[in-house]
Amino acid sequence: MRQEPFGGFESRSVRRARLVMGLTFVFSLLACWYALGLTQRLSPGGWTPSSADSVRAEALLASEFQAGPPQLILLAKASGESVDAPRTTAAGRELTRRLTADHRIAWVNSYWQHRLPSLRTKDAGADADGDSGADSALVLIRFHGDEQAVRDAAGDIIDRFTGTNGPLRVSASGAAAVLNETERLSDEGMRHAEFVAVPLVLLILLWVLGSVTAALLPVVVGVVAVAATTAFLRLLDTTTEVSLFALNITTALGFGLAVDFSLLLVSRYREELAAGSGPERALRRTLRGGGRTVVFSAVIIAASLCALLLFPLPLLRSLAYGGATVVCASAVGALTVLPALLVLLGDRIDRWDVFARLRRPERAVSSGAWFRLAHAVMRRPVLVAVGALALLVLLAAPVTQVRFGMYDDRILPASSPVAETSQRLRAEFGSEWVDAASVVLPGRRPGAPPDSVTGPVSGPPSGPLSDPVLDAYARRLAQVPGVRRVDARTGTYRDGRRAAPPDATSGRFAGPGGTWLSVVPEGDDPLSPRGSRLAAGLRAVPAPGPVLVGGPGARLADTEHVLTGRLPAVVGVTVLVTFVLLLAFTRSVLIPVKALVLNALGLAATSGTLVAVFQQGHLAPLLGDVTAGGITDVVVPSLMFCVTFGLSMDYEVFLLSRIVEEHRRGGDTETAVAVGLQRTGGLFTSAALVFATVMAALALSSLVLLKLIGVGLALAVLLDCTVIRALLVPAVMRLAGRANWWMPRLGRREDRSAPSPTPVPTAPMEAP
């Protein structure tokens, strides 16, 4: 006869467990309802600080000069005739009229407005009637509003105006079109990844947890954690800018931690049952030992992620808020929802084991594979440590050749309509409309208050610039290395000389009391180190008044400046917080240092591999062309750090908890390491395998950014659970010997004779 858990069906524990699950269900429904429409509210940007000179320059161009780089470019190709033919001209003017009438559009610059030669391309030359012979023309568009408004308006314009429009075939490019296409391909790639990964993940969980019922427990915890986090981000969105990428990254982190925590607690619960404890006692002991580990792990990860708040980038601050929230929600779910489910399931947790016939009988700890591996490593610790370190250093070596930049349309697959249009623009028109830098001279009138949009700018206040002063400044800008041409209201400049006088379009450079200049760079890669150097060179030129430099290269330079300037503080806070918390957890000085050094080696090895694959293209036959301009996005390493560091510290705490516990029971270092690895090796390896399966499925996407994130995170967790945890940790701890447990004696108390697991520093956690 089956024994009723916890003293009967209507026991107090069961009633409390039902209450917990009822409240959890209601909370999850309310959180999901509150978070409806979140993806439409989140910002697609946040890659550059809002206070950066480049952002202020573009805002000033749009508000005072009705200028700036176009956010959407429509390429209109005539069908078998010139763009100056009467029928095509009528269609082009009608297209321009309809766009100009849209209240969401700040300005439209169309070929059919001013007949600018730079806005059309030629075929073989003019026809017999004297037409231009051009078969394609451009329509440049800039929108009102913030990034969210631009995204929505651009998507609507693309849907309404692209395709066949009378004699014109219209396609879209530009930053807004690339962003919309990136989001579309990202959603498509995520659906494909889910279709491939979900069955594989369920099979892994079925094998690891032993039954269908147990395999669903991490899913429940993950859903609750992600629901809580999305609701929090929805609330946060009402007070500050929240990035769309934060939602994707925190979702991945939330499910990864849910699997980790659930595996730890379910395994510990079964271990206590196998040792002869009843269900209620087993659950209490599980929460005392495993619960302490979960709490410490969550606190370490959340505190480390909060260091990202030191960066003034909305994207990274969103990751800090969302990451810390999902970590805490995963821990709370594992310590409340999971125990309640264990109470309600009782021995039904082992039902429906589809792999029962394939399982081997449970072995003693000393006969386990991880136990034997640990002893094999510790018999030759120097050889294993040197070999593992050599592998990590070899993988990390390419990071010395990293070229930081920002991704553009080249992250899209060649088959994308937006990518095809962007390639045509480069080939037929050049890229000056989107690549040019903007040098803005506000020239505020004496006594006028500073513009609230631009804020303080460099240089002394000045009035309107005279033509000779502006001419001299434009000549100096044209001498900066990397500048192909400078356009100003006083003419066009090349190589420090005026190459052409002002024409009919030069009036666009004049504004109310100020002016601006367009600097066209050499090459077509402004979002590369060359573009960053060009922005620095332009800012170094002595200006006749307050000046702001904008454009793609300036955005990159501003983002790099913020990241490199705050990086030492972020790293210092992360290291200090992690060290102090691990010190309290292990009561050792050397073990936290070892953990930080090994995690840093793992991150370096992952970064080097990504540079080799996605910047240098060493796996092109397998992954295709994923180089995206031969650069590494300057922000992506920070995105990956959030997830990689979190999961790595999670695995580290899992392993250390059992090693320290065994040592305090009286085991020597070798025995403690071997037993700890045997108890947790299967757990963190299984958790890493689940997470790596989900991430590797992203490599099936056609979007380079998803490929990079998927391959990078999968590689990071697999390296961590194999080379670092299974090889380096036993080898280093064997070499350190008794030094592992050194701790200053100030206030130190240690009881090595206690037979029970490590006491919880606070009151014991009660079962539901």
Residue, then its C-alpha position, 0 to 999 in steps of 0.5 A: m500500500r502506498q504511504e501517504p506523504f507527510g502524515g496523510f492527505e489532509s495534513r497541515s503540510v499538504r494544505r500549506a502546499r496547496l495554498v502556496m501553489g494557489l497563490t503562485f498560480v494567481f500571481s503568475l496569471l496576474a503577472c502575465w496579464y500585466a506584462l501583455g504587450l511588453t515587447q511593443r513597449l520596450s526600447p529596441g536601442g539603448w546601445t549609446p548613452s543618452s547624454a553622449d555628444s553623438v546623440r545630442a548632435e543628432a537631436l540638435l540636427a533634427s530639431e534646429f536644422q531639420a537634418g541628420p542621417p536618414q533613418l529609412i531609405l527607399l530605393a525606387k527602381a524604374s521598370g524599363e525606363s528612366v526615373d525622369a520619364p514622365r510616367t515614372t516622375a509622376a509616380g515618384r512625385e506622388l510617392t513623395r507627396r504621400l510620405t510628406a503628408d505623414h505626420r510621423i515623418a520629420w522630413v523627406n528628401s526625394y530625388w523628384q523634389h530637387r533632382l539632386p544627382s547624388l540621389r540617382t544612379k545611371d545606367a549607360g547614359a542619357d537617352a535620345d530624349g535627353d533623360s538622365g538614363a538613371d533607372s533607380a532613385l532614392v527617397l530619404i526619410r527621417f521620423h519624429g519621436d524616440e526609438q520606439a516611435v521610429r520603429d513603429a512608423a518605419g514598419d508601417i511605411i515599409d509595409r505600405f510603400t515597398g513592392t510594386n508602386g506603378p512603374l516603380r519597384v520600391s525596397a527599403s534600407g537604412a537603420a530603421a529597416v535593418l532594425n525591423e528586419t533584425e527583429r523579424l528574423s530574431d523572432e523567426g530564429m527563436r521559433h526555429a530554435e524552440f522547435v528543435a531545442v524543446p524536444l531535446v531539452l525534455l529528453i535530457l530532463l527526463w533522463v536526468l530527473g528520472s520521470v516525466t513528473a520530475a522533468l516538469l518541475p524546472v519548467v514550472v519554476g522557470v515559468v514563474a520566475v520569467a513571469a515575475t521578471t516580465a511584470f517587473l520590467r513592465l513596471l520599470d518601463t513606466t519610469t525608465e528606458v528598458s531595452l528589448f534585449a534585456l527581456n531575451i537575455t533574462t529569459a534565458l538566464g531565468f530558465g537556466l537558473a531554474v533548471d540549476f536550482s531544481l536539479l540541485l534540490v530534487s537531487r538532494y531530496r532524493e538523496e535524503l530519502a535514499a538515506g532513510s529520511g521520511p518525506e517531511r524530514a528529507l524536505r527539511r534537510t534539503l532546504r537546510g543544505g541545498g537551500r543555503t546553496v541556492v540562496f548564496s548562489a542567487v545573492i552572488i549572481a544578483a549582486s554581481l549583475c548589479a555592478l552593470l548599473l555603473f554603466p550609463l547605457p540603458l541596455l546594460r542597466s536594463l540587464a542589471y535590473g532584469g538579471a537581478t530580478v530573474v535570479c531572485a525570482s528563480a531562487v524564491g521559486a525554487l525555495t517555495v514553489l518547488p518544495a510545495l510541488l514535492v509535498l503534493l507529489g509525494d512518491r508520485i515524483d518518480r512516475w512515468d520513467v520512460f528510461a527505466r529499462l536503460r538505467r543502471p543500479e545506483r552505485a556507491v559514491s566511491s564507485g562513481a565516475w566523477f569520483r574516479l575522475a577526480h582521483a585520476v586528476m589529483r594523481r597528476p595535478v600538475l600535468v592536468a592543470v598545465g594541459a587545461l590552462a594551455l587549452l584555455v590560453l590557446l582558445a583565448a589568444p585571438v582576443t588580442q586581435v579583437r576589433f571592436g565596432m558595432y553591427d550594421d546591416r551586414i548581420l543580416p543574411a544575404s537573402s534578406p530583402v533589406a540586406e539586398t537593398s543595402q548592398r545595392l546602395r553601397a554598389e550604386f550610390g555609395s554610403e555617404w547618406v548613412d555613413a557621413a559624420s555630422v559636425v554641428l556648430p549651434g552658434r547660440r545668440p548672445g544671451a540665449p539660454p542653452d538648448s535643453v536638448t543639446g545641453p553643454v557643448s565644448g567650446p566658448p559661446s559664439g554667435p553666427l559664424s562668418d563665411p571666412v571663419l567657417d571656410a577655414y574650419a571646413r578646410r581643417l576638417a578636410q585635412v583629417p586622415g580618413v576624410r574624403r569630403v566635407d560639405a558646408r554652406t560655403g562649398t565642398y572641400r577635399d584634402g584641405r582645399r575648397a573643391a567646389p563653390p556652394d550650390a543650390t543645396s548648400g542652404r540646408f546647412a544653415g539654421p537659426g543662428g548656427t550651421w553644420l557640416s557633413v563629413v563623408p569618410e573614406g571606406d564603407d565601415p564607419l562602425s569600425p575602429r577606423g570610424s572611431r578614430l575618425a570621430a576622435g580626429l574631428r573632435a580634436v580639430p580646433a573649432p570656432g565655437p561650441v561643437l558637437v560631432g555625431g554620426p556612426g563613428a561618433r556613436l561608436a566612439d562614445t559607447e567605447h569611451v563609456l565602456t572602457g571608462r567604467l570597466p575598471a569600476v565594474v570589474g572591481v565591484t564584481v570581484l569584491v562582491t563575489f570574493v566577500l560572499l564566497l569568503a562567507f560561504t566557504r570560510s576560506v581565502l584561497i577558494p574564492v580567489k581560485a574561483l574568480v581566476l578560473n572564471a576569468l580564464g573561462l570568459a577569456a577562452t570564450s571571448g577568444t573563440l568568438v573572435a576567431v569564429f565571428q570576426q576572423g571567420h575560421l568556421a565559415p564552412l560550417l556556419g557560413d559567412v558570419t564575420a559581419g564586417g570583420i568586427t566584434d560588437v562592442v556591447v555583445p561581450s557585456l550581454m554574454f558576461c551577464v549569463t556566462f558569469g551567472l551560470s559559472m558562479d552557479y556551478e561553482v557554488f554547487l560544487l563548493s557547497r559539497i566540497v566544503e560540507e564533506h571537508r567539515r565532516g572530517g574528510d581530507t582535501e582529496t576526499a572532499v573534492a572527489v565526493g563533492l564532484q561525485r555529488t554535483g558533477g552530474l548536476f551541473t553537467s546536466a544543467a549545462l547540457v540543457f542550457a547549451t542545447v537551447m543556445a546551440a539551437l540558435a545557431l540555426s538562425s540566419l541572423v549573425l547576432l543570434k548565431l554569435i550569442g547561441v554559439g558563445l553561450a553554449l561554448a561558455v557553459l560547456l567549457d566551464c563544466t568540463v575543463i574548469r569544474a571537472l579538471l582544473v578545480p580538482a587539480v588546483m585544489r590538490l596542489a593547494g592542499r591545506a592552504n585551501w582552508w586557510m582563514p584568518r582566525l579573527g572571529r573564526r569558529e569551526d567544528r569539524s566533528a559535526p556529522s550533519p551538513t553545514p549549519v545555516p547562518t540564519a533560522p532554518m527554512e521551513a517546508p511549506 
